[in-house]
């Protein structure tokens, strides 16, 4: 749980501004796709992928999901960390209280990552996380 918390702290708007970890969908593509529902999908995928062993995401997937989430958040006007946490991360973590969440949400991660690839994103790390 501590690792997930620390990774969420890394998922700040600065990541969205630094596309150096992975290739993210471009701003025009994000603008067309940005909705609260997409942001919810991205955040849930991150939380489930970091907390459900059967659906664990790798660093490239994590960077694509969180980087895209930050760009979507900015596009829909979610700029404050408190709003981001209250409206998106809090509810996503609450889903983990349901034992069925991993099996219902986990399979959606690969589909979402594929969708982000179709939007121009990639999971190949261009440099190690944290550099």
C-alpha positions in Angstrom: 0.0 0.0 0.0 2.9 2.4 0.8 4.3 1.8 -2.8 0.9 2.6 -4.3 0.7 5.8 -2.2 4.2 6.8 -3.2 3.5 6.2 -6.8 0.3 8.3 -6.6 2.4 11.1 -5.2 4.5 10.8 -8.4 1.4 11.1 -10.5 1.3 14.9 -10.4 0.7 17.3 -13.2 4.5 17.6 -13.6 4.5 14.1 -15.1 2.0 15.2 -17.8 4.3 18.1 -18.6 7.3 15.8 -19.0 6.6 13.3 -21.7 10.1 11.9 -21.3 9.1 8.7 -19.4 6.9 7.3 -22.2 5.2 8.8 -25.2 1.8 10.1 -24.2 -1.2 10.9 -26.5 -0.8 14.4 -27.9 -2.7 17.4 -26.5 -5.2 17.6 -29.4 -6.1 13.9 -29.0 -6.5 14.3 -25.3 -8.7 17.4 -25.8 -11.0 15.4 -28.0 -11.2 12.4 -25.6 -11.1 14.2 -22.2 -14.0 13.4 -20.0 -14.5 12.7 -16.3 -15.4 9.2 -17.3 -12.0 8.7 -19.0 -10.2 10.1 -16.1 -12.1 7.7 -13.8 -11.1 4.8 -16.0 -7.4 5.9 -16.0 -7.3 6.3 -12.2 -9.1 3.0 -11.5 -6.7 1.2 -13.9 -3.8 2.7 -12.0 -5.1 1.8 -8.6 -6.2 -1.7 -9.6 -2.9 -2.3 -11.5 -0.9 -1.3 -8.5 -2.9 -3.3 -5.9 -4.2 -6.4 -7.6 -1.5 -9.0 -8.0 -3.2 -10.7 -11.0 -3.4 -7.5 -12.9 -0.1 -5.8 -11.9 1.0 -3.1 -14.3 4.6 -2.5 -15.3 6.5 0.8 -15.1 5.7 1.7 -18.8 2.0 1.0 -18.3 2.0 3.0 -15.1 3.7 6.0 -16.8 1.3 5.9 -19.7 -1.8 5.6 -17.4 -0.8 8.3 -15.0 0.7 10.7 -17.5 -2.4 10.5 -19.6 -4.6 10.9 -16.5 -2.8 14.1 -15.6 -3.3 15.4 -19.1 -7.0 14.5 -19.1 -7.3 16.1 -15.6 -5.8 19.3 -16.9 -8.0 19.3 -20.0 -11.2 18.9 -17.9 -10.1 21.5 -15.3 -9.1 19.2 -12.4 -6.1 21.1 -11.3 -6.0 20.9 -7.5 -4.6 17.8 -5.9 -7.4 17.8 -3.4 -10.1 17.7 -6.2 -8.1 14.9 -7.9 -7.9 12.9 -4.8 -11.5 13.5 -3.6 -13.2 13.0 -6.9 -11.0 10.3 -8.5 -8.4 8.6 -6.4 -10.5 8.3 -3.2 -13.4 6.5 -5.0 -10.9 4.3 -6.9 -9.3 3.2 -3.7 -12.8 2.7 -2.2 -13.4 0.1 -4.9 -10.7 -2.1 -3.4 -13.0 -2.7 -0.4 -15.1 -4.9 -2.8 -13.4 -8.3 -3.1 -14.7 -8.6 -6.7 -13.0 -5.3 -7.9 -9.8 -6.9 -9.0 -11.6 -9.4 -11.2 -14.1 -6.9 -12.6 -11.7 -4.0 -13.2 -8.4 -5.8 -13.8 -9.2 -7.1 -17.3 -10.1 -3.6 -18.4 -6.6 -2.4 -17.9 -5.1 -4.0 -21.0 -8.0 -2.7 -23.1 -7.4 0.8 -21.8 -3.7 0.6 -22.5 -4.5 -0.5 -26.0 -6.9 2.4 -26.4 -4.1 4.8 -25.3 -1.8 3.2 -27.8 -4.3 3.9 -30.5 -4.4 7.5 -29.4 -0.6 7.7 -29.9 0.7 6.7 -26.5 3.2 4.0 -25.8 4.5 2.0 -22.8 8.1 1.8 -23.8 10.1 3.7 -21.2 12.3 6.4 -22.8 14.3 6.7 -19.6 14.0 5.2 -16.2 11.3 6.5 -13.8 12.7 8.9 -11.3 15.3 10.4 -13.5 
